[in-house]
Amino acid sequence: MIDYFSIFTKTGLIIWQYCPTHLQGNPVNEFIKVVFLEERSGSDSFSCDNKYVVKWTLANEQDLVFVAVYQKILPLSYIDDFLSAAKKEFMNTYGDNIQPFENYPFDKQFDSLLKEVPKLVSQKKNKEKTPIRFEDTAKGRDISKDKSKNTKKEKKDKKPEPKPVEEPKYEPEPEPTTPDSENSKLKKLNKLRSGDKVAGSRRLPNKRTPKKVEESEPEPGTKRVKEKRKWKEDTDESFNLNNTEDATTSKAQQQDVDTTDYGVGEAVLIDQFDESSSSEEESESDEEIKEKQETAKATKSGGGLLKYFTSICNKELSEADLQPVLEQFSNHLVSKNVAKEIAEKLCASVSQNLVGKQLSTFSRVSTTVRAAMEDALTRILTPKKQIDVLREARASKVNKKPYVIVFVGVNGVGKSTSLAKVCSWLLQNNLKVMIAACDTFRSGAIEQLEVHARNLDVEVFHRGYGKDSAAIAREAIQKAKNSGIDVVLVDTAGRMQDNEPLMKALAKLVGVNQPDLVLFVGEALVGNEAVDQLTKFNRALEEFGLSKNPRGIDGIFLTKFDTVDEKVGAAISMAYTTGQPIVFVGIGQKYSDLKILNVPRIVSILLKGK
């Protein structure tokens, strides 16, 4: 059962909708935020709140989106066929005259499709489930072939029965040759060569009647030598349009010599071609030959050029047109350190948004794909929710509540150094900061933070090693609140994404203290590994969270961004994985080496060379 069906434009204008029941929440809005704003239209479906499944299809020629929503507990096997049928029916009916703010009566067609499509899909599946005969299987066909081979072999092995001996037939003795008979045979031969029919003549296979025969007759007892014809393909250069006779003569002169002997005492008969082929080839007039040549020239020049310009002006992009170009873009993104899976999904989304669109006049497919790829990369890197740390920290200061930031990540990515850079940046903006040392596992972690704290002149709150990190963070937040501290920066222990006990401890810290911002610190050097780390950290926080609505990763801090040169693809991989923004970028070892991500600059670097 379909709970909701809608047809709307990519700008958000609803053309027609069907809503038999009341939906809990707003799955269509979530679908637009996640799929369109984050460039994920290449996927098959979208799950919302683990209750609804959203499926869609695009009509790019009119910038329309067809969306169907149904409950996840009821997997509808016919939904893809239904979307295709509804799209085809609507586009055939109103595709050329779609105007905004108009009512389109699509109720009857929709109801009929809702009844017919499930039946057709079930019938199709029943046909597919019918058992296949053994003779139709590959093994059955092989067995039948073997049987036929064996039967043929048996027939060959059988010895043929001896034929009865026939008695020799009486044949009359050949008449003696005389000069008169020889002359009559030569006359018949000349008549055959000139095209005249001779009574009693028969045809010999695969011999062509020569067009030209010498007029002089050979002397008795000599042999005649026939010229061998050399055949060439009919091309434009074989004809001389100005003088057809010269062309025929030159063509006849290109023949070699045949070695057939015409002896005096032999009954030699020359055959002709079959009447059907001979009449068609030799009866072509000069006008027909000239007409063929003019048609060929028109096709090569004017006609072909007209077709070329027509195809350019009216080109509708298809998957076959986009596939080779998108493969090149995918390989290019992978070379820029974008994870291969992310690059393939991104190219699939771009293809989904371009199929069916008209190619603009004199535009190349690669140029169109590059523009679409640039827009897609910009949407991915542009956050769907803006994270302004300064504004939010000052708002918390007004409410007399410290703004809490938790730094998480794997071992050795530079969490402590990144925390110190953020601390320096906040101090420059006149905010009071406290550091909470919640890395109670790595020896030297507290001492490292104390060195940064002395350089920045801030306080470090700690309770030593081996203690509960969640309890330490709670005490630090409470002390900051009592002391009038504006921001609390929580340092956590580095842990691998597959270490379940440590991931549970991290989820407990986040669930107990409910920080305002959870930053994942990752290296810009890694590609596929960054995707795996970020995915598993985000999943662990959601699965092991204590509240009903567990927290995930809110933002990303990319370190060592100055070492990757033009291979900045990790930014795309991380932003695409969670849909969360890149808040900060580290570009050096100094406290001032902290930047905000420049989206146009990153997109330009990613597409450089394409």
Number of C-alpha atoms within 10 A of each C-alpha: 12 16 15 20 21 17 23 16 17 16 9 12 12 16 18 16 16 15 12 11 9 8 15 9 11 11 20 21 11 16 22 16 15 17 17 18 18 25 27 25 25 18 15 11 14 20 16 18 12 10 13 22 22 21 20 22 20 23 21 18 17 16 15 23 20 20 19 22 24 20 19 15 10 12 11 14 11 15 21 15 14 19 21 14 16 21 20 13 16 16 17 10 14 13 16 10 9 15 11 10 9 10 10 13 11 16 12 9 13 18 10 10 17 18 10 12 18 17 13 13 16 13 12 11 11 10 10 10 9 8 7 9 8 10 12 9 10 10 11 13 13 12 12 13 11 12 12 12 12 12 11 11 11 10 11 10 9 8 7 8 6 6 6 6 6 6 6 6 6 6 6 6 6 6 7 7 11 11 11 9 14 17 16 11 18 18 14 18 19 16 13 19 21 14 12 11 11 13 7 5 13 11 12 13 11 11 12 15 15 18 10 10 12 9 7 6 11 13 10 13 11 11 13 15 12 16 16 14 17 13 11 10 6 8 8 15 9 13 20 14 16 8 10 14 13 13 16 13 10 14 16 16 12 12 14 13 11 12 11 12 13 17 15 22 14 11 10 16 17 17 18 18 15 12 8 8 10 13 11 9 9 8 10 10 10 13 10 10 14 15 10 12 17 12 11 13 13 13 14 11 10 11 13 13 13 12 12 11 13 12 13 17 15 12 17 16 19 15 13 9 14 21 14 12 16 24 14 13 22 23 14 18 25 20 16 21 24 27 23 17 13 22 23 20 18 27 27 20 21 24 23 21 21 23 19 19 16 16 18 14 13 9 12 11 16 17 12 15 19 17 10 18 22 16 14 22 22 20 17 26 25 21 18 15 10 10 16 9 15 14 10 12 20 18 15 17 19 10 9 14 20 30 25 22 20 23 21 24 23 21 14 11 18 19 24 23 18 25 23 21 22 19 24 22 17 18 16 10 9 10 17 19 26 24 27 27 28 28 24 21 17 13 10 12 18 23 12 13 22 20 12 22 18 11 12 16 14 17 16 21 23 20 18 14 17 11 14 15 26 19 15 22 30 16 17 23 26 14 16 23 18 12 10 14 20 24 26 26 26 26 25 26 22 20 19 15 20 13 9 13 10 16 21 16 17 22 25 20 25 24 20 15 16 17 20 17 20 20 22 25 24 29 23 26 21 19 24 17 15 20 23 15 19 24 16 15 24 19 19 22 23 19 15 18 22 16 13 7 9 16 23 22 21 19 22 24 26 27 24 17 20 15 13 16 10 17 22 25 26 26 30 26 29 32 21 22 17 20 24 23 24 24 20 20 25 26 16 14 14 12 19 14 15 20 13 11 19 11 16 14 9 20 20 14 15 24 17 11 7 11
